[in-house]
Amino acid sequence: MVSGYKAIENGVVKGYTAIQDGVVEGYTRISDAFVKKFLMRDGETLEQTKARIAREEEEHHCG
């Protein structure tokens, strides 16, 4: 009986993890596409753009 519950538990956890990974991956793709289309400056890479935005946000919040 315990092994049956353990198999169900493992299946549920695997299913949840797969859904979570899919959602995070989808969000990341959408976010990256938005940054590329609307926020990226000429010559910047995606990583450079994200770093610039983070710095600007930090400056904005710190004064």
N, C-alpha and C positions, 0 to 999 in steps of 0.2 A: 504494500500500500504506500509506504513512504517513497519507494522508488518511482511509483506512478506520479505522486505529487511533485517529486523532484524533476521528472521529465516535463511535466506541465509548466513548472516554474521556469525551467531552462528555456522552453519554447516561448513563453511570454516575455522573458527578459531579452531573448534574441530578437523577437519581433519588435519590441519597444526600441531596442538599440538600432535596428535597421531603419525604423521610421525616424528616430532622432537624427541619425546620420544623414538621411535623405533631406530632412527639413533644414538642417544646418548647411548642408552643401548647396541646396537650392537658394537659401537666403544669401549665402556668400556670393554665389554667381550673380544674383540680382543686384546686390550691393556693389560688387566690382563693376558691373556694367553701368550702373548709375554714376559711379565715380569717374569712369572712363569717359562717359558721354558728356557729363555736365561740370565736372570739377577739375579734370586734368588739364594742365597747361602744356603748351608746346614743349617738347623735349623731356617731359617728366615721365617716369615709369609709374606704374600703379602703386608700387611701394613708396616711391618718393612723394606722390600725391597724398597718400594716406598719412605719411609722416608730417607733411606740411599742414594738413588739415588738423591733425592732432596738436601740433604746435600752436596753430592759430586758436584752437579751442582753449588750450591751456592759457594762452596770453589773454584771451577774452575773459576767462573766468578768474584769472589772478589779477587782472587790473591793467 
